[in-house]
Each structure stands twice: as structure tokens, then as C-alpha cells.
């Protein structure tokens, strides 16, 4: 079952690239006391994710911050090295490029997508989520194969 508006984020972690290599970030600690916009993509360097989804959040970063967002996270079921390289390739230095390499956080959210038929395994569904102090305030969940309500432009229009 998918996480719902009003639910507390599950315990878990994700990885980011720190100055000295990969760092593991505790979800509960990270989301406590702030408002975070987290969006997820099926895969780094994939067509829609690279041409539309990630760039939209890069372009609208300042606009989203003006709406009271403390941090913006891009989450994907890719390793931390791929997420770091993808962020650098897309000028996403203001975003937190988060790796969920084993899909553990994604599965605990109930937002996994099995695309094994395309030889890509378990990935994340495409979504954006507004989280305040660890509690989901809004969830914009695209249907598999779609890119609509999780876009930066749509999310911005809803804030």
C-alpha cells in the first residue's frame, strides 16, 4: 500500500555524495523540523527524467524556495555515484541528489515500480511529495508511463 497524505514517513535512509564519498542520511533525522519537497524518478539519465523532470526542479528552485520549501530532494533507485554524476551533468547543485540504490526506501513508501520486463528491475514511480516535519502534506503521483502531476511546474501551481 502506498503512503498517503497525513502519514509519517517510514524509518529508512538514502545516500548522497559527500565531500569524502558516499554518506548515509537517516530519513527521520533529515525531515524533522523542516519542509521538504521530494520528487522521485524512475531512473537517472533516462529520457523524460533528464529532459523534463529534473531540469524543471533546477529551473524552478528559487520559486519553490519562495513557497517555504527548505530542501528539494531528487530520489531515484540508482547508486550514489550515478546520482552525483547526473546532478552535476544537469547543474542540480542546489538539489539533494539522493540514492535509494536497493529501493528500500521506495518500497517502504509503497511507491515502487517493477519494470523488469524492460530489464530495469524495481524502480520508483514518478511522484512529488511535500513533507513537513516528517508528515506527508501533499502527494502528486503520476500513473506509470506518465509525466504530469509530479512536474515542478504543476507542483509550483499547487503550492
N, C-alpha and C positions, 0 to 999 in steps of 0.2 A: 504494500500500500504506500502511496506517495505521501510525502509530508504535506501538511495543509496549513493554510493561514491560521495563525494562532498557536501553532505548535512550536515547541522549543527545538532548536537544532540538536541533533543527536551528538553524543560524545564521539570524538574521532579526531583526525588530523589530516593535514595536507602538507606538501613540501613546497618550499620556494628556494630559489638560488640566493644564498647569502654571499657576503664578500669572501668567505673562506670555503665556499662549497654549499652543498645542499643542507637546508635547515628544516626541521620538522616543527610545524606550528600546531598547537593544540586549539581545536575549534572553540571550545568553551572559553578559554582564556582570550582568544583573539576577538571574539564577538561581544564580550562583556563590556558594557558601558559605552557602546557606540552604535552608530547607524551605518550599516554596510550594504552596498549593492553588490550582489554576487551574480554573475552570469556564467553559464556553462555552455560549452560547445562540444560537439561530437569528436572533433579532432583538430589539433594544431596543424597548420599548413594545408588544410583541406579547402576546397574551393569557396564555399559560402562563408565558412568561418574566417578565411583570410581576406576575402574581397569585401565582405559586408559586416559581419558580426563584430569582430574585434575592432576594425577601423572605426566603426560607429562610436564605440565607447572611448576610443582615443580622441576623436574629434570633439565629442560632447563632454569630455571630462570636466571642464570648468563649469559648464551648465549644470551638470549633475551635482557637483560640489556646492554650487549656489543653492541647491534644493535641500541642503543639510546632510549630504552624504559624507561620512568621514573617510571611508575607504571603498575602492572598487576592486573586486576580485574577478579575474577570469579563471575559471576552473575547467580542467579537461583531464580525461583519462589518458594522459601521456606522461612520460617521465620528466623529471625536473629539468634535465638538460635540454630537452626539446622545448619545454615551455619557456625556458630562459631565452633560447635562440629565437623562438617565434616572437616573443616580446620585443627583443632587440631589433629584429627584422621589420617590425611594424611600429617602431617609435612609441612603444607602450610603457615607457619608463615610469609613468605615473600610476600605472595599474599594478596590482599584485598578481603576478602570473603564477597560479597555483597548480601544482601537480597532484593528481589523485591516481598515481601510477597503477595501483591494483584495484581501482574502482571501489575501494572500501567505503569511502565517504559517500560516493554517488549511490551505491547500493543501500546504505543505511538511510539515505534520503528517499529511497524508493523511486529514483529518477534515472535508473539505468536503461539502456537501450541495447538489445542484443542484435548486433549486425554481423554475426558470424557468417551469414550467407555471403557477405561481401568480403570475407576474410579479414574483418576488423575487430572481431570479438565483442566484448562488453565495453560499451562507451556510455557517455552521458547523453540524456535527452537535452535538447536545446531549451534553455529557460533563462529567466532573470528572476531574482528574488531579492526583496527588500527585507532586511533583518535589523531589528532594533533590540539591542541588549540580549541577543541570542534567540529572539522570538520572531518568527516569520510574520511580517506585516502584509506583504503582497507577494504573489507568485504568478509570474507570467510564463506559462508553459506552452510551448509550441507543440503541435502534433508532429509525429515522426515525418521527416521529409519536408517540413515547412520551416519558414523563417519569417515570422510576422511579429507576434506579441513580445518576443524577447529582444527585439532590436533596441538600441539605445534611443532611437527617435521615438518609438512607441512608449517605452518606459518613461522617458522625459515628459511626454504628453500626459502621462497618468500621475505624475508627482505634483 
